[in-house]
Amino acid sequence: MARYIFITGGVVSSLGKGLASAALGALLQARGYTVRLRKLDPYLNVDPGTMSPFEHGEVFVTDDGAETDLDLGHYERFTGVPARMTDSVSSGRVYSNVLEKERRGDYLGKTIQVVPHVTNEIKDFLHVGDDEVDFMLCEIGGTVGDIEGLPFFEAIRQFSHDKPRGECIFMHLTLLPYLAASGELKTKPTQHSVKELQSIGIAPDVLVCRSEQPIPDKERQKIALFCNVRKEHVVAAYDLKSIYEAPLAYHREGLDQAVLDAFGIAPAPRPDLTVWEDVNDRIHNTDGKINVAIVGKYTQLEDAYKSIKEALTHGGMANRVKVNVSWVDAELFDKDDAAPFLEGYDAILVPGGFGERGTEGKIKAAQYAREHKIPYLGICLGMQMAVIEAARNKAGITDAGSEEFDHEAGKTRFEPVVYHLKEWVQGNAKVTRKATDAKGGTMRLGAYDAALTEGSKVAEVYGSASIEERHRHRYEVDIKYREQLEACGLRFSGMSPDGRLPEIVEWEDHPWFIGVQFHPELKSKPFDPHPLFRDFVRAAKDNSRLV
């Protein structure tokens, strides 16, 4: 049975709990243990897939088709363990499940209450798969004291009480503010945060203290005394140049040892940190730099493209170059020339998105990359915009567009080169959708196979004729335009196994121009960069040396 580590946050919610959880998972793996990481979010959305990127950053998609919080991306990137649908739950999902059970009569007419019905639902979620791993790390979203999070805190309190002594510990992340005027670290916020936890029956075993300055021994002793933890279990978390320094930094501060001590595990296997030492070497010892423009519509919030930014970093590691990313708002040149905004970049990436806003700028970005022979990677909507650009400017379909834009406008304006996907095959079953269906969970979601054309650029990049990638979309390039577009040089080099859905397109007369319907960034890791991002950065590196 798994040992449980519950990770909570205090004072402010953006303390990097996801990063700390992921780094701890990586450290436990380095000692030979198996781990799984979970996220319990207090927000009331049943489906994170319906949330605006401006509200909550990107939506991370798992192989089994769950739309989850972006922290699960951290978990995967640091541990390499594919996340599952059962690794993420929100208050909205918990309450929805409880109400469905009540309507079915599962509670036999009892009055439904937060305790025990909601807390039992959360505890049932925690138990899933606990016989598969050595450690289960469960991060509680939000901040201690938030009203939305109270049922989760009560549930983990009960859960730890139900378990035999020594099978659950609590790790609490807090902030140690530094007052420059007086030159001191203030421990009171940490003390009050722990006091808040203790008032609901939870006593932290390990404290991770976020600080801009070194924590003097005197302050550590003070925190340990007033928070009732051992001094060696007060772990410092300092600012880092790269998030991938976190496993080594936390190990130096003794986080993994503190956790093992809290469980009473001794002696413990020594960690093999070779992988993370190599990752850090590749981050800090580069042979140059490249400049990549990400032409998107949610550029005001970088977390909206979190996995893409990290996948580019991984590609840079593989090629020993630093990737400088510039966020370019596609709306800036919706009606203007794209050249002044895109000149000087070594590569252009157009990511996914929803709605018509900014799409004309994305189409112009694809055109600029095609005409100037600049490496281009189009992801999801970025592929669709590249196809529309080809249809308009090469195939003579001047009114080419997407059915998505007509649906949004409520009138027909375009010839739908991209259409609303109404039917596809998932495993051995046929899935059908209508444009009028509810938004949540109705897209083509999760991992699907694709067959690559022999001799194509993507087959060379992947080194395989068959791949599996994660999808999140409800609009698709219409296969009926394939012959017309291929006659112009836009090759459909990847297709669904049944040959009905285009997965990848590429320009044959271009050094590196690839559009993919799926999201390759979701599977990239620092120690295992995704093939597309590895080769995209290589092409950008080659292009930078031609200038």
Secondary structure, DSSP 8 states (H G I E B T S, - for coil): --EEEEEEE-SSS-S-HHHHHHHHHHHHHHTT--EEEEEEE----S-GGGS-HHHH---EE-TT--EE-THHHHHHHHH-----GGGEEEHHHHHHHHHHHHHHTTTTT----IIIIIHHHHHHHHHTTTTS-SEEEEEE-S-TT-GGGHHHHHHHHHHHHHS-TTSEEEEEEEE--EETTTTEE--HHHHHHHHHHHHTT---SEEEEEESS---HHHHHHHHHHHT--GGGEEEEE--SSGGGHHHHHHHHTHHHHHHHHHT--S------HHHHHHHHHHHS-S-EEEEEEEES-TT-GGGGHHHHHHHHHHHHHHT-EEEEEEEEGGGGSSS-SHHHHTT-SEEEE----SSTTHHHHHHHHHHHHHTT--EEEETHHHHHHHHHHHHHTS--TTEEEHHHHHHHTS--SEEEEEE--EEEETTEEEE--TTS-STT-SEEEEEEEEE-TTSHHHHHHTSSEEEEEEEESEEE-GGGHHHHHTTTEEEEEE-TTS-SEEEEEETTSSSEEEESS-GGGG-BTTB--HHHHHHHHHHHHHHTT-
